[in-house]
Amino acid sequence: MLARLHSVTLEGIEGIVCEVEVDVSRGGLERPVIVGLPDAAVKESIERVRSAIVNSGYRYPDTQALVNLAPANVKKAGPAFDLPIALGILVTAGILPTDDLTDCMIAGELALDGRVRPVNGVLSMALTAAANGFTRIIVPIDNAEEAAVVRDIDVCPVGTLAQAVGILSGQIPAEPTTVDIDKIFNVASKYDCDFSDVKGQQNVKRALTIAAAGAHNVMMIGPPGAGKTMLSQRMATILPPLTLEESLETTRIYSSVGLLPKQTALIATRPVRTPHHTATGPALIGGGTIPRPGELSLAHHGILFLDEFAEFPRNVLEMIRQPLEDRAVTVSRAKGSVTYPANFMLVAAMNPCPCGFYGTASRRCNCSPRQIEKYLSRISGPLLDRIDIHIDVPPVTFNKLRSRAAETASQEIKQNVLSARNVQAKRFASGNGKLTSNATMTHRQVEKFCTLTKDSEMMLRQAMAEFALSARAHDKICKVARTIADLDNCLNIKPEHLAEAISYRKLDRNL
């Protein structure tokens, strides 16, 4: 007898509908066989399935089974096929009807005693099921809330194989899981830190406000203990709140690699990823034998903070150049390629020299000019070109540290950022819908939206010649000036806006 069910396999974070065919017939194969490009976890599933069926009180067929996972040219990975394979075998045994499975998507890992364990990527599976016309999806109970954020499909959670059989046979009423998305955002979209915790550093806060308002990449240069890490940790608190679409995209990435926290249906705050400077290229970009997203993709719609920027191996830093432009990462392997989204803000921090105290009055720098030059040269010019804002972070004085004066809170800064983002949204509303911030403008759009007065153009010409700036740096300056004008609610870019934007190219002057 032949049974047909449906499940989902993931390619990157995208789901692909997979038909699970189970054939159990007399005089068949000597042992169970799974075909259709299964990986090791899928091949081993037949043994888990056998024990789960027997320990759940059902009879395992005396003859052996042939399981086909179609399409046969797509790699199948992970244990999510356990549950559909087990149910397919029970269909062939006459325990389950075949007429109630055509509209149902099934995924879950089986324990030997019949319990259904959670699997990765359930949100992508639910989205794929809804997009392909399925009306319900059966998932492990621990994944139910994650899948239930998809509104167009009924999510039926199961804790055991026997419960899945009961629901599909009509013996147990199916109670779809529902979640209140607005409540999730209200509860989960809170931050534990605030810009009011940072004493002084008004110039740096101004630069970070501009960066947040235009989604610009930023580099902070300062001695140890000046507050670079503290400032970067609070960047997310002044960014616009995640939209539902952005939250779903980010949650899909975390779900696909099993990093979604337990009892969490959606990621409602912008992620902040802080990889160590010993991280390898694949750890940042993504990859592996079975490709998985790296830190750049895990920072999607959030912040990638690279502390001790100059301590990263140069070849690793060069890997992030293209993703900074394309807002995506493509991992290529012999058997194909996978593309992961990587639309993030880069916030980098570094010391001005190997000892960290060059240019500070509080402590003497022991580095020679040659050492300082060698240290700064670890960061290539093309990579610096892709960082819009370079800002000095000076040490905080004792009087500032002990001051009782109230500092500007994140909420107040955020209001200015939101006002500037609204200006940008109106400006780009007539476009193709993909442009959301000044930082993502193309050269043609820079020419259209960043018109300069004669005085401003002369100032920019002089800066280009004096600092030997590249064409990319030219566009970055214009984009930052456009954001500063938006913060001032000015239609045109004034000379003072351009002058401030030019002042944020510190490293171009040093190298």
C-alpha positions in Angstrom: 0.0 0.0 0.0 1.2 3.5 -0.8 0.8 6.6 1.4 1.4 10.2 0.5 1.9 13.0 3.0 3.5 16.4 2.9 6.3 18.0 4.8 8.9 20.8 4.3 12.6 20.8 3.8 14.7 24.0 4.2 17.2 25.4 1.7 18.8 28.2 3.7 15.8 29.8 5.4 13.5 29.1 2.5 11.0 26.2 2.7 10.5 23.7 -0.1 7.4 21.6 -0.1 8.4 17.9 0.1 6.1 14.9 -0.7 6.7 12.0 1.6 5.8 8.7 -0.1 5.8 5.5 2.0 5.4 2.1 0.3 5.0 -1.0 2.4 4.4 -4.1 0.3 4.8 -7.9 0.5 7.9 -9.4 -0.9 9.7 -6.0 -0.9 13.0 -4.9 0.3 15.1 -6.7 2.9 15.5 -3.6 5.0 13.9 -0.1 5.2 15.2 2.3 2.6 14.9 6.1 2.4 15.7 7.7 -1.0 15.5 11.3 -2.2 18.9 12.7 -1.2 18.5 12.3 2.6 21.3 13.3 5.0 22.5 11.2 7.9 19.8 12.5 10.3 17.0 11.6 7.8 18.5 8.1 7.0 18.6 7.3 10.8 14.9 8.3 11.2 13.6 4.9 10.2 15.0 3.4 13.4 13.5 6.1 15.5 10.2 5.7 13.7 10.1 1.9 14.3 10.7 2.3 18.1 8.2 5.2 18.3 5.5 3.3 16.6 5.9 0.2 18.7 6.3 2.1 22.0 3.1 4.1 21.2 1.1 0.9 21.1 0.8 0.3 17.3 2.0 -2.6 15.3 4.9 -2.0 13.0 4.4 -3.7 9.6 6.1 -7.1 9.1 7.3 -6.1 5.7 9.9 -3.4 5.1 9.2 0.1 3.9 10.5 2.2 1.0 10.3 6.0 1.7 10.8 8.5 -1.1 11.3 12.2 -0.4 10.4 14.2 -3.4 11.7 16.3 -5.2 14.6 13.9 -5.4 17.1 16.5 -6.5 16.8 18.6 -3.3 18.9 17.7 -0.3 16.8 16.7 2.7 18.3 17.5 6.1 17.3 17.3 9.8 14.9 15.1 11.8 11.7 16.9 10.9 10.7 14.0 8.6 10.3 11.5 11.5 6.7 12.3 12.2 5.4 12.3 8.6 7.3 9.0 7.9 5.8 7.4 10.9 2.3 8.6 10.0 2.8 7.3 6.5 3.7 3.9 7.8 0.5 3.9 9.9 -1.5 4.9 6.9 -0.2 1.8 5.0 -1.1 -0.3 8.1 -4.7 0.9 7.8 -4.6 2.8 11.2 -5.0 6.2 9.6 -7.4 7.3 6.8 -5.8 8.7 3.6 -8.5 11.2 2.7 -7.7 13.7 5.5 -4.0 14.3 4.8 -4.1 16.2 1.5 -4.5 19.7 3.1 -2.1 19.0 5.9 1.7 19.8 6.3 3.5 17.7 9.0 6.9 18.1 10.7 8.4 16.8 13.9 11.2 14.7 15.4 10.3 11.5 17.2 11.7 10.2 20.5 11.9 6.4 20.9 8.9 6.5 23.3 6.8 8.3 20.8 7.2 11.9 22.1 7.4 14.6 19.4 10.5 16.8 19.9 10.8 20.4 18.5 12.6 21.0 15.2 14.4 24.0 13.6 12.8 26.3 11.0 9.1 25.8 11.9 8.3 29.4 11.1 9.6 29.0 7.5 7.7 25.7 7.3 4.4 27.4 8.3 5.0 30.3 5.9 5.7 27.8 3.1 2.6 25.7 3.9 0.4 28.8 3.9 1.9 30.1 0.6 1.2 26.7 -1.1 -2.4 26.5 -0.1 -2.3 24.1 2.9 -4.9 24.8 5.5 -3.2 23.3 8.5 0.1 22.2 9.8 1.0 19.7 12.5 4.0 20.7 14.5 5.6 19.8 17.9 3.9 21.5 20.8 7.1 23.4 21.6 7.1 25.0 18.2 3.3 25.8 18.1 3.5 29.5 19.1 6.3 30.1 16.6 4.2 28.7 13.8 1.0 30.4 15.0 2.2 33.9 14.0 1.4 32.9 10.4 -2.3 33.9 10.2 -3.4 32.0 7.1 -3.1 28.5 8.5 -4.3 26.4 11.4 -1.5 25.2 13.7 -2.2 21.9 15.4 0.4 21.2 18.1 1.1 17.6 19.1 3.1 16.2 22.0 3.1 12.5 21.0 2.7 10.3 18.0 -0.5 8.9 19.4 -1.9 12.5 19.7 -1.1 13.1 16.0 -2.9 9.9 15.1 -5.9 10.9 17.2 -6.1 14.3 15.5 -5.8 13.0 12.0 -8.3 10.2 12.6 -10.8 12.5 14.2 -10.7 10.8 17.6 -9.2 13.9 19.3 -10.5 17.4 18.5 -7.9 19.7 16.9 -7.5 22.9 18.8 -5.4 25.3 16.7 -2.9 27.4 18.6 -3.4 31.2 18.4 -1.1 34.0 19.5 -1.7 37.8 20.0 1.0 39.4 17.9 0.4 42.9 19.3 0.7 41.5 22.9 4.0 39.8 21.9 5.4 43.1 20.6 4.3 45.0 23.7 5.8 42.6 26.1 9.0 41.6 24.2 10.0 44.9 22.5 11.7 46.2 25.6 15.4 47.0 26.2 17.3 46.7 29.4 19.6 49.6 28.7 19.3 53.3 27.8 21.4 56.1 26.5 20.8 58.0 29.7 23.3 55.6 31.3 26.1 57.1 29.3 27.7 60.2 30.9 28.9 62.9 28.5 30.0 62.0 25.0 27.6 64.4 23.4 29.5 64.5 20.1 29.5 60.7 19.9 25.7 60.6 20.7 25.1 63.1 18.0 27.1 60.9 15.5 25.2 57.8 16.6 21.9 59.7 16.2 22.8 60.5 12.6 23.8 56.9 12.0 20.5 55.6 13.4 18.5 58.2 11.4 20.0 57.2 8.1 21.0 53.5 8.8 24.6 54.5 8.3 27.6 52.3 9.3 29.7 53.9 12.0 33.2 53.5 13.3 34.2 54.6 16.8 37.9 55.3 17.6 39.0 55.8 21.2 41.1 54.6 24.1 40.1 51.6 26.3 37.3 52.5 28.8 36.0 55.5 26.9 32.6 53.9 26.5 32.6 52.5 22.9 31.1 49.2 23.9 28.5 50.9 26.2 27.4 53.2 23.4 27.2 50.4 20.8 25.0 48.3 23.2 22.5 51.1 23.3 22.3 51.8 19.6 19.3 49.4 19.2 17.3 51.5 21.7 17.2 54.5 19.3 16.4 52.6 16.1 12.9 52.4 14.8 10.9 49.5 16.2 10.8 46.3 14.2 7.8 45.9 11.8 6.0 42.6 11.7 7.6 41.8 8.3 11.1 42.6 9.7 10.4 40.5 12.8 9.3 37.5 10.7 12.4 37.7 8.5 14.7 37.9 11.6 12.8 35.1 13.4 13.1 32.8 10.4 16.9 33.1 10.5 17.1 32.3 14.2 14.6 29.5 13.9 16.5 27.8 11.1 19.6 27.4 13.2 17.8 26.6 16.5 18.7 29.9 18.2 15.2 31.1 18.8 14.7 31.2 22.6 12.3 28.8 24.2 8.7 30.0 24.6 9.5 32.8 22.1 7.1 33.2 19.1 8.8 36.3 17.5 11.9 38.3 17.9 10.5 41.7 18.7 13.7 43.7 19.4 16.5 44.4 16.9 19.2 41.9 17.3 22.7 43.0 18.4 25.4 40.5 17.5 28.9 40.9 19.0 31.3 38.3 17.6 34.8 38.1 19.1 37.7 39.2 17.0 39.0 35.6 16.8 35.9 34.7 14.8 36.6 32.9 11.5 35.3 33.9 8.1 32.6 31.2 8.0 31.5 32.2 11.5 30.9 35.8 10.2 29.7 35.1 6.7 28.1 31.7 7.1 28.9 28.4 5.5 29.9 24.9 6.5 29.3 21.5 5.0 25.6 22.1 5.5 25.4 25.9 4.9 24.1 27.9 7.8 23.8 31.6 8.4 26.7 33.5 10.1 26.8 36.5 12.3 26.1 38.9 9.4 22.7 37.2 8.8 22.0 36.8 12.5 22.3 40.6 12.7 19.6 41.1 9.9 17.5 44.2 10.7 19.8 44.8 13.6 23.3 45.7 14.6 26.6 43.9 14.0 29.1 45.3 16.6 32.7 44.4 15.8 34.8 45.5 18.8 38.6 45.6 18.5 38.0 46.0 14.8 41.7 46.2 13.9 42.3 42.9 15.7 40.2 40.9 13.3 42.3 39.1 10.6 42.4 41.3 7.5 41.1 38.5 5.2 38.1 38.1 7.5 37.3 41.8 7.4 37.5 41.8 3.6 34.8 39.2 3.5 32.2 41.7 4.8 32.8 44.3 2.1 30.4 42.8 -0.4 27.6 42.1 2.1 27.7 45.7 3.2 26.8 46.7 -0.3 24.5 43.9 -1.3 22.7 43.5 2.0 22.8 39.7 1.5 25.3 36.9 1.8 25.7 34.1 -0.8 27.4 30.9 0.3 28.5 28.9 -2.7 29.4 25.2 -2.6 30.0 22.6 -5.3 26.4 21.3 -5.1 24.8 24.8 -5.2 24.6 28.1 -3.4 22.4 29.5 -0.6 21.6 33.2 -0.1 20.9 34.6 3.3 19.7 38.1 4.0 22.1 40.4 5.8 20.7 43.9 6.0 22.4 45.2 9.2 24.0 48.3 10.5 27.8 47.9 11.1 29.0 49.5 14.3 32.8 49.1 14.7 35.1 50.1 17.5 38.8 50.3 17.6 41.7 51.8 19.5 43.7 54.6 17.9 47.0 52.6 18.3 48.2 49.2 19.6 48.5 50.5 23.2 45.2 52.4 22.9 46.2 55.8 24.2 47.5 57.7 21.1 46.1 61.3 21.2 44.9 61.2 24.8 46.2 63.5 27.5 45.4 61.2 30.4 48.1 58.6 29.6 51.2 58.6 27.4 51.3 56.5 24.2 54.2 54.2 23.9 53.7 53.3 20.2 56.1 54.5 17.5 54.8 56.2 14.4 55.6 53.0 12.5 53.6 50.9 14.9 50.6 53.2 14.7 50.8 53.2 10.9 51.0 49.4 10.7 48.1 49.1 13.2 45.8 51.4 11.2 46.8 49.8 7.9 45.1 46.5 9.0 41.9 48.1 7.8 41.9 48.5 4.0 40.8 51.6 2.2 37.9 49.9 0.4 36.5 48.7 3.7 36.8 52.1 5.2 34.9 53.6 2.2 31.9 51.4 3.2 31.8 52.9 6.7 29.9 56.2 6.5 30.8 57.8 9.9 34.2 57.8 11.7 34.0 59.4 15.1 36.5 60.0 18.0 35.4 58.8 21.4 37.5 60.7 24.0 38.0 59.5 27.6 35.3 60.7 30.0 36.5 63.1 32.7 36.0 62.4 36.4 33.6 65.4 36.7 31.4 64.0 33.9 31.4 60.5 35.5 30.3 61.9 38.9 27.8 64.5 37.4 24.2 64.2 38.6 22.9 66.0 35.5 20.3 64.1 33.6 21.5 62.7 30.3 19.3 62.5 27.2 17.2 59.3 27.2 16.9 56.9 24.4 13.3 57.7 23.9 14.0 61.3 23.2 16.7 60.5 20.7 14.5 57.9 19.1 11.8 60.5 18.4 14.3 62.5 16.4 15.4 59.4 14.6 11.8 58.5 13.8 11.1 62.0 12.5 14.0 61.7 10.1 13.0 58.2 9.0 9.5 59.5 8.2 11.0 62.2 6.0 12.9 59.5 4.2 9.9 57.3 3.8 7.9 60.1 2.1 10.9 60.9 -0.1 11.2 57.3 -1.3 7.5 56.4 -1.4 7.3 56.9 -5.1 10.2 54.5 -5.8 10.2 50.7 -6.1 9.5 50.2 -2.4 12.9 48.7 -1.6 14.5 51.9 -0.5 13.9 52.7 3.1 16.8 54.8 4.3 19.4 57.3 3.0 22.2 54.8 3.5 20.8 52.5 0.8 20.6 55.1 -1.9 22.3 54.3 -5.2 24.6 56.7 -7.0 21.8 57.8 -9.3 19.5 58.5 -6.3 22.3 60.4 -4.6 22.4 62.7 -7.6 18.6 63.1 -7.4 18.1 63.6 -3.7 21.4 65.1 -2.6 21.6 68.3 -4.6 24.2 70.8 -3.3 24.4 74.6 -3.4 27.4 76.2 -5.2 29.1 76.8 -1.8 28.5 73.2 -0.7 29.8 71.8 -4.0 33.0 73.9 -3.7 33.5 72.7 -0.1 33.1 69.0 -1.2 35.4 69.5 -4.1 38.1 70.9 -1.7 37.6 67.9 0.7 37.9 65.4 -2.1 41.2 66.9 -3.3 42.7 67.4 0.2 41.9 64.0 1.6 42.1 62.0 -1.7 38.6 60.7 -1.2 37.2 58.0 -3.5 33.9 58.2 -5.4 32.3 55.9 -2.8 33.4 58.2 0.0 31.9 61.1 -2.0 28.5 59.3 -2.1 28.8 58.5 1.6 29.4 62.1 2.6 26.4 63.2 0.5 24.2 60.5 2.1 25.2 61.5 5.6 24.7 65.2 4.8 21.2 64.3 3.5 20.5 62.6 6.9 21.7 65.6 8.9 19.5 67.8 6.8 16.5 65.4 7.5 17.2 65.6 11.2 17.0 69.4 10.9 13.9 69.1 8.8 15.6 70.9 5.9 14.6 70.3 2.3 18.0 71.3 1.0 21.5 70.3 2.1 23.2 73.4 3.6 26.9 74.0 3.9 26.9 73.3 7.6 25.2 69.9 7.0 27.9 69.0 4.5 30.7 70.3 6.8 29.5 68.0 9.6 29.3 65.1 7.2 32.9 65.7 6.0 34.1 65.9 9.6 33.0 62.3 10.1 35.7 61.0 7.6 38.4 60.9 10.3 40.2 57.8 9.2 40.4 59.0 5.6 42.6 61.8 6.8 44.8 59.5 8.9 45.5 56.9 6.3 
